[in-house]
Amino acid sequence: MKKTLTTVCFLCFASMMVWGQQLENRRFAFVAKAPMFNWITTNDSGISSSGVNLGYSLGANVEFALNDNIFMTGGLTFSGNNGGEVRHGTGGNFWPRARLSNRDWNEGVKPLPDDVELRYRINMLEIPIGLKFYTNYTGNRRFFFEVPIFSFGFLTSSRGDINAPGIEARQEVIPEETRGIMFTVGGSAGISYDVGFSELFIGLHYQRALTDLTRNNGRKAIDIGGGQFTTADEISRHIMQGIGIKMGILF
């Protein structure tokens, strides 16, 4: 599966490069986003964001000039440690299909207690496509705004942690509980310096997922009294977000 995703990403990037040969002005860039502060929000008031993942991103971009100040951008990027931590106010069985190291953590009605914290650690290959706007130079510097940036992400690794009284699970393998493809939108803004042989840039980058991270396989346990529980589907949307420093070099 990983080889297939890598091949798809490479072919998309190669196609973009071939198409770009028809444009006279194009530039190549090595880009890093680090550190990235990543977190997860949900549409369920009973699930709160409780922790940040410190992530990073490395990749190569190409800029195709539409005129002196507007460029179309595309590339191929690997991003690591996306995700974040969420706290479930109501316990239940949230990763029932994962191959956890201890089956006691995902068997039965309520293997995980109230206020359990689940951390998602997501690695992805991404294909970002966007528009980049430059101001005119003032001396050797100019400002840029890259918006919107749409990104198609293919998960290469999905792991999770469980934090609860008596449970400290780390780096559990959970691809069965997360979606394989993600779509995000974002933008960047910063300053660029012409140093003669190349151009250096640095700025801020923000992105937000448009799709749910989880497959919603889990069920939450609702106390109906007398030590009895009923269950309900856990169907909240887990939306990944991130903000951080974007830097690189253009040739």
ROSE-460957 format. One record per residue (C-alpha): x, y negated, z negated; residue in three letters. Coordinates in steps of 0.02 Angstrom, whole numbers, plus 32768, in hexadecimal, padded with zeros to 4 digits. Last residue first. Layout:
XYZALA;...
! end
This chain:
83397A70816BPHE;82C97A5280D4LEU;82F97A76801FILE;82897AA27F8EGLY;82277A727EF5MET;817C7A8D7EA9LYS;81647A767DEEILE;80CA7ABD7D99GLY;800F7AD67D90ILE;7FAC7B777D94GLY;7EFB7BBC7D9BGLN;7EB27C6B7D9DMET;7DF57C7F7D99ILE;7DA87D117D39HIS;7CF17D1A7D6CARG;7C817D6C7CEASER;7C297E0F7D0FILE;7C427E737C6EGLU;7BB17EEB7C82ASP;7B4A7F007BE4ALA;7B527F817B59THR;7AE67FAF7AC5THR;7B2F7FCC7A1BPHE;7AF8801F7979GLN;7B47800C78CDGLY;7A9D7FE67883GLY;7A8D7F4978E9GLY;7A7C7F2279A2ILE;7B367EFB79BBASP;7B5D7ED67A73ILE;7BED7F347AC3ALA;7C377EE67B5FLYS;7C4C7F4A7BFFARG;7CDD7F4D7C79GLY;7CE97F6E7D33ASN;7CE17EB67D5FASN;7D607EC37DEFARG;7DC97E377DA4THR;7E257DA57DF3LEU;7D887D4F7E33ASP;7DA17CE97ED2THR;7DC07C317EF6LEU;7E617C2E7E93ALA;7EA77B867E5EARG;7F4A7B327E8BGLN;7FB07A9F7E4ETYR;805E7A657E84HIS;80C679D47E43LEU;815C798B7E9CGLY;820C79A37EDCILE;825B79907F87PHE;8306799C7FD7LEU;83237975808FGLU;83B079B880F8SER;8456798C814DPHE;844578D58121GLY;840978D1806DVAL;8355789C8094ASP;82F7789C7FEFTYR;824278D57FD7SER;81C878A47F4FILE;813078FC7F0BGLY;8080793B7F23ALA;803C79EB7F33SER;7F937A3B7F52GLY;7F257ACE7F2EGLY;7EAF7B537F6FVAL;7EB57C0C7F48THR;7E7A7CAF7F95PHE;7EA37D557F43MET;7EAC7E067F86ILE;7EC57EA77F25GLY;7E427E887EA0ARG;7E6A7EB67DEDTHR;7E2F7F437D7AGLU;7E707FD97DDDGLU;7F197F817DEAPRO;7F2D7F8E7D2BILE;7FDA7FD17CFBVAL;7FF77FA77C43GLU;80887F2F7C28GLN;80737F237B6BARG;7FF57F6E7AF3ALA;7FEE7F2D7A40GLU;7F547F7779EFILE;7F387F877932GLY;7EDE7EE07927PRO;7ED07EA279DBALA;7F467E707A68ASN;7F3C7ECD7B0EILE;7FB97EAB7B99ASP;7FA17EBC7C54GLY;7FF37EEB7CF7ARG;7FC97ECF7DAFSER;80507EDB7E34SER;80547EBB7EEFTHR;7FB67E537EFALEU;7F997E087FA7PHE;7F7C7D4D7FA9GLY;7F317CDE8030PHE;7F597C28800DSER;7F027B88803FPHE;7F637AE88022ILE;7EF97A4C8033PRO;7F5579DE801DVAL;801079C28024GLU;803979107FF1PHE;80E678CA8010PHE;814A78337FD9PHE;81E177E9802EARG;829977D38009ARG;833777A08065ASN;831576E68068GLY;825976D7805ETHR;8223775880DDTYR;8171775B811FASN;80F177BF80BETHR;80E3787A80DETYR;804778E680EDPHE;804979A380E5LYS;7FBB7A128120LEU;7FA87AC580E7GLY;7FBE7B8080FBILE;80027BF08070PRO;801E7CAB808EILE;80367CFD7FE4GLU;80877D9C7FA3LEU;804B7DB57EF2MET;807C7DE47E40ASN;7FF97DE17DB6ILE;800C7DEE7CF9ARG;7F627DEE7CA4TYR;7F567DD97BE8ARG;7EC37E1D7B85LEU;7E9E7DDB7AD7GLU;7E207E377A69VAL;7DAD7DC27A0AASP;7D2F7E4D79E5ASP;7D787EFA79E8PRO;7DB77F667A79LEU;7D82801D7A82PRO;7CCB7FEA7A80LYS;7C59805E7AE2VAL;7CCE80F17AFBGLY;7D7781017B51GLU;7DE880737B85ASN;7E6380557AF7TRP;7E5A81077AB2ASP;7EA4813F7B58ARG;7F5081047B21ASN;7FCF80DF7BABSER;7F4580907C11LEU;7F1680D37CBCARG;7E98804A7CE2ALA;7DE580797D0CARG;7D9280437C6APRO;7DF07F9C7C59TRP;7D707F337BF8PHE;7D227FAF7B7FASN;7CD07F447AFAGLY;7CF07EB37A85GLY;7C8F7E107A7BTHR;7CF47D707A67GLY;7D637DA67AF7HIS;7E057D437AF6ARG;7E5D7D1F7B9CVAL;7F167D1F7BCAGLU;7F6C7CE57C68GLY;7F7A7D0F7D20GLY;80147CF97D8EASN;80B67D4C7D57ASN;810E7D467DFFGLY;80F27CF17EA5SER;813D7D2C7F49PHE;81267CB37FD9THR;81137CB68096LEU;80F97C1880F8GLY;808C7B97814BGLY;80887ADB815DTHR;80357A6281D6MET;808D79BB81D8PHE;8054790681D7ILE;80C8786F81CEASN;812978698270ASP;80A178C482D2ASN;8057797482D4LEU;80FD79B88297ALA;81037A71826BPHE;814A7A9681BEGLU;818E7B438196VAL;81927B9080EAASN;81FC7C11808FALA;81D97C577FE3GLY;81F17C607F28LEU;816B7C4E7EA1SER;81737C4A7DE4TYR;810D7C727D4AGLY;80FC7C467C92LEU;80587C977C62ASN;7FE47C327BF1VAL;7F767C6D7B63GLY;7ECA7C6A7B13SER;7E4D7C3F7B9BSER;7DA17C647B57SER;7D207CEC7B75ILE;7C797CDA7B1CGLY;7C4E7C3D7B7ESER;7C547CA47C1EASP;7C817C467CBEASN;7D397C737CAATHR;7DE27C1B7CA4THR;7E8D7C6A7CBBILE;7F397C1C7CA3TRP;7FDC7BFF7CFDASN;80667B827CD4PHE;80DF7B897D66MET;81957B697D40PRO;81C87B707DC6ALA;81847B607E76LYS;820F7B817EF2ALA;82167B587FABVAL;82947B7A8034PHE;82677B1180CAALA;82667B178186PHE;82427A8781FAARG;81E07A78829BARG;81DC79F48322ASN;81BD7A2B83D5GLU;81227A9383B8LEU;810D7B2C8428GLN;81867B8E83BBGLN;81087B7A8330GLY;809C7C048379TRP;81307C7B8367VAL;814B7C4482B2MET;80937C588287MET;80937D0682D3SER;812D7D33826CALA;80D87CF981CCPHE;803E7D6081F0CYS;80A87DF78220LEU;81107DE98181PHE;80767DDD8113CYS;80277E768166VAL;80C97EDA8156THR;80DB7EAE809ETHR;80277EE28080LEU;80437F8980D7THR;80E47FAB8078LYS;808B7F867FD3LYS;800080008000MET;
! end
